[in-house]
Amino acid sequence: MKGVRELKRRLKGVKNIKKITKAMEMVAATKLRRLQDRALATRPFASRIESMMQRVAGVADQLVSPLLLVPETCTAEALVVVGADKGLCGSYNSNLFRTLVQHLRAAEAEKRQVRLYVFGRRAQMFVTKLKGTDLKAAYPEAVEKLDYRTVKRVMGQLTRSFEGGEVQRVNVLYTRMKSMASFKPTLQTLLPVPRPTVGADAPTTDYLMEPSPERILERLLPRYLEMQLFAAVLESLASEFASRRMAMKNATDNADGMSQQLTMEYNKARQSGITGELLEIIGGAEALKGQ
């Protein structure tokens, strides 16, 4: 009966794992709904303010704000990496890290220094293991608990670095949720503010702005940049929990299938053991009759 005891122990372990993965799936689903509502509520405002700022930047003089100036050469850039604090979320972290490594290699080939600003403990652990990386700042706050005030402070540091000439470009690397089952690492440029690309056949429109484009840019550019970074954080959080929910659901389904298979093997082993014991009893009884 040793095989039966071993199968019983394995079956109990699989059922315990199934309980854990099921609980984690439910927790991730609950948090996902809340984060998805925040991300979806923020996306239209972020898209609208981005469109408006590009329109204003398209008619304003670049000399109005240093945030609009496109440097002739880029020797240093700041890269904000929004990762995860925990694992067990499928390929979420690995896809993000793969994109980060590709970007760092491309920058190294172009002889461009990359200064990293990292959110998320998993991303921080990965960056510290990379050789030759310039980790400028690693924020200890959990990504899930990041608020607009923290993002505003970080964006202020990045803006001052850009205005002071320490970096000539500011990018953010995050995971964008295309659907509940599709997540794509995305590299977005924050500074200099991208100007609208107008095709040769596209009609040009004159806008009457009051106050002047200069005043609009002065007041709204900081809010626009903060909103873009905050939207990237919310998108990453929603993608992380959607990926974790899907990974835990797959793990629960696999545990359920394994539990059924082990149950069948356990029943067969138990039945075989009982049959063997009955044969021994019958054989012993027949032997006693022969005496």
C-alpha positions, 0 to 999 in steps of 0.5 A: 500500500505504499503506492496508495499512500504516496498518491494520496499525499500527492493528491492532497498537495495538488488540492491545496495548490488548487485552493491557493491558485483559485484564491489568487485568481479571485484576488487578481480579478477583484483588483483588476476590475478596480484598476481597469475602471481607473485606467479606462477612466483615465485613458480618454482624458490622457488621449484628449489632453495629448491631442490638444497639446500636440495641436498647440505645440504644432502652432507654437514656436519651439522657443516658447518652452524648452520642453518643445526643443528637439536637440540635434543629438541625443547623448543621454536619455532618461528611461522610466521603467514601470514593472511589477512588484511580484511574480506569478503573472505569466509572461508579463515581467519577461516580455517587459524585460526583453523589451528593456534589454533590446532598447539598452542594446540599441542605445549602446550601439548608438553610444547613447547613455540611458539613465533608468528610473525604475518602479516595481521590485521585480524590475529593480531586481532585474536592473541591478543584475544587468551589467553597465546600467545606470540606475539613477533612481529606484522607488521603494513604493509599491506600484499598486500604491502609487498615487498622482502626487508621487508621479508628479514628483518623479515627472518634476525630476525628469523635467528638470533634468531635461531642461538642465541638459542632463538628458536630451530625451525622456521615455517611459517603458510600460505594458499596455493592455490591448485586451483582457488576454493581450498585453504589449510592452510599449515605449513612449516618448514624453520629452521633448513633447512630440509635435503632430505629423501632418501629411502633405495632403492633409488640410491645415487649420488655423486655430484662434487661441485665447490665451496665447499658445505660450500661456497655454503651454506654460500652464498645461505642459506640466499637467500633460506630462504628469498625466501621461506618466500616470496613465502609463502606471495605471495601464501597467497595473491593469495589465499586471493583474489581468496577466496574473488572473489569467495565469492563476486561472490556467494554474487552477485548471491544470491543478484540476486536471491533475487532481482528476488524474491522480484520483483515478490512479489512486482508486486503481491502486487502492482497488488493486491493493484490496484485490491482492488482500482478498486473494491472499485471504482466499488463498489462506482459506483454501490452504486451511481446507486442504489441511 
